[in-house]
Amino acid sequence: HFGSRPVWATSRRSGPSRTSLPRPTAAAMDKSAKKPRLSHGAVTLNVRGQRFEVLPELILGKPETLLAQLLCDIGTDASKPIFVDANARRFEHILDWYRYGRMFVEEGPRLEAVLHDAMFFLLPDTVVINGRARTTGSAHVGEMTADTAKGISKSYVDGVVGDWPDFDALFADVVHGVRGKVTELVRRSSVKSPCSVSDEISVVPVDLASLDAALQNRCCEQVISVHRQRAFVHKLREAGFRVHDFAALNFGSSG
């Protein structure tokens, strides 16, 4: 006759006591709380009305990102569509990063917007887009990549050249003059002449003194500052000419 009392309460010898039942540890409870409630198969992300189905393993493989943290949130029911407040038209690029570790985005404003999205979704400070490492807005101030430095330098040169009305004509004439000088050197190559160790050996020497007087005067008239001098040298280097320093062209500018 057991009555209404459970068997283990009538006799401590006849069954296990309450204190002998295993109790979960705090670590186990914390781990269980963080485990996402995922259904089998894909999860659905509702990005402002547009739905994307992805495998949870794809997202959880990047635990430091916002989407992974969202899936792991104790309040998230992954059996239902999960709302994500982001731009749906660019969201596929974010998923490409999860899939391939890189993105493919058309250059221009859209790329800048995707970099902003990457910062929002807590992607790494540097992501690969179109085969190049790009810095997101989450990078700390002062941490610049080589591409960032090149971009600043290019902006400087483009700005100087853009404010130089006759740059293209002058640059083309200088290159044409150097080409004519090289043609002359080729004609003289079969003529015996003494060699001097002081002469610089260069595939294509750039020396304004070897150009005609009219072109030299145009250079001196237009290259009126060190900024124009730097921009001109930069463009010559871009074209493949060897110019070792800013003074090598002897433009006559003083600052």
N, C-alpha and C positions, 0 to 999 in steps of 0.2 A: 504494500500500500504506500504509494509515493505521495499522494495528495497533490497539492498545487505547487509544491516546492521542487525545484530541479534536483536531479540525482546528485550532482556534485556539491550541493549545499547541505545534504543530509548527513554526509560522512566524508571527511577529508581523506580517509583511507580508501574509499571505494572509487575515487575519481580524482581528476586533477583539480587543484585549487585555483582560485582566481589569480594568485600571484605567480603561478607557474606558467601562465599563458604568455607567449612571446609578444613583446610590444615593439613597434617600429621605433628606430632611432631618429634623432632630430635630423641627421644627414639624409636618411632615407626619406623622411617626410618632405624635406626641402627639395630633393631630387624629384620626388613624385609630383610636387606642386609645379615644378618648372617643365615637366614633360607635357608637350602639346597633345591635345586631344585630336588626333588625326584619324581620318577614315582611310580605308584602303584605297589606293589609287591617287588620282590627282586632287589638288585643292584648287578652289576657284577664287581668284582675286577680282573683286569688283572695283575697277579703276574708273571712278566717276561715270558709272553706267555701262562701261565696256568690260566684258568679262574675259579673263585670261586663265587658262587651266595649266597648272605646272605641277611637277612632281615635288612633294615636300622635301625630298632628299636633296634636290637641286638647291633649294633655298637654305636649308639647314646646314649645308656644307660650308656656308659662309656665316658662321654664328655671330660675327661682329656687326653684321649689317642690320638695317632697320627691319627689313622684311622677315629675317630670321627671328629677330626679337619679337616681332608681332605674332609669328606663329607659335612661339614658345610662351607667350603671355598666358597666364592662368585663366584669364577671362575670354580667351579666344576659342570659339567653337569652329574648328576647321571643317566640320561636316557641312557648314553653311558658307555661302559666299562671304569673303572677308573684304570689307570696304577699305580701299586705299585712296587717299585724297591726293592724286597726282595727275599729270597730263597724260591722258590715255594714248595720244598719238605718238608720244616719245617713249612710252613705257616699254615697248618691245626692245628698244636699245638697252634698257636696264636688264631685261631678261637675257639678252645676248651676252652681257657681261657674266651673268651667272652660268650660262651654258659654255661659253668659249673663253672666258677670261679677257675678252676684248670686245670692242664695238666697231661698227662701221656706220659712220654718219657723214652726210654731205657737209662739206666745209661751209662756214658762214654762220649766220645767227642761230641756226638750228643746233650746230655743234656747241655753241656757247650755252644754249639752253640745256642741252644734255649734260654738260659739265655741272650746271647748277643742280640738275636732278640727281646726279651722282653724289653730290654733297648732301642733298636732302636724304637720300637713302643710305647714308653712312658707308658709301663705298670707300676704298682706300684713297689717300690723298693724291695718288698718281694712278691713272687708268690709261690703258692702251686704246687709242682710237685711230683707225686707218693706219695701223702699223707704227704710230708714234706715241710716245709717252706724253700724256697731257696732265696738267696739274688742275685739280678741282679747287673750288673756292675754300675748301676746308684746310688747305695747306697753310702753315703758319707764315706770318709776314716775315720776309727775309729769306725764306727757303725757296730759291729759284732753281729751276732746271736749266740745262743748257739751252733748250728751246726757248725758255723765257728770256734769257739773256740775248739770244739771237734776235728775238722779236723786238726787244728794246732797241738794239743796235740798228735793225732794219727800219724801225720807225724814225730814228734819228736821221739816217741817210735819206730815206724817202722824203722826210720833211724838208731837208736842205735842198734836195734836187727839185722837189715840187715848187719851191720858192725861187727857183733859178730858171728864168724863162728860156734862155738859149743853151741850156745844158746839153740837150740831145744833139744839137747841131755841132757844138764844140767838141763833144766827146767823139762823135762820128768822124769829124775832121782830124782829130788827134790820132785815132786808130788808123785812119787812112794814111796819115803822114808816116806813122810808124811802119805800116805795111810797105809804103814806098821806100822807106829807108832800108828795110830788110831786103827788099828786092835789089837795091843798089849794093848791099853787102854781099849778096849772092853773086852778083856779076864780078865783084872784086875778089872773090874767094880764090880764083885761080891765079891771081897775081901775087908774086912773091913779095912779102913784106915782113919787117921785124916784129917779133912778139914781145910784149911788155907784161911783166908779172903784175903791174899795177892795174892793168885793164881787167875789169870785171867780166867774168865769163857768164853769160846769160843766154838762154835760148832766144828770147826776144827782148833786147835792151830797150828800155823806155828812157829816152833822154831828150828833153825838150830842146836842148842846145843843137841837136842834130836836125830839127825841123826847120822849115822856112821861117824867115823873120816875121812875116805877116801873121802866121799861126802862133808864133811865140808872143807876139804883141796881144793877140786876142786872149790868150791864156792869162797874161798878166793883168789885162783889163777886167776880166770876168772873175778870176779866182782872187777875190778881194779880202777873204777872211780864212782863218785856219779851219773853219767849219766846212767851207766849200772845198778847201784843199783835202780835208779828210774824206769828204764824200766822193770827190773825184778819184782819189787813190783807191777807195773801197770799190768803186765801180770798175776800175782798171783790174783790180785783183779778181773781182767776180768774172771778168772777161778772160782771165788766165795769165795776165801780165805779172811779172815779178817786180814788185816795188817794195823795197825793204823798209822805208820809213817815209814820213810825210815830207821831209826836206829833200828827198831824192829828186823831185821834179823841178826844184828851184823856181817856184812860182813867183817868189818875191814878196809873198804876203807876210805880214808881221804879227797878226793875231786877230 
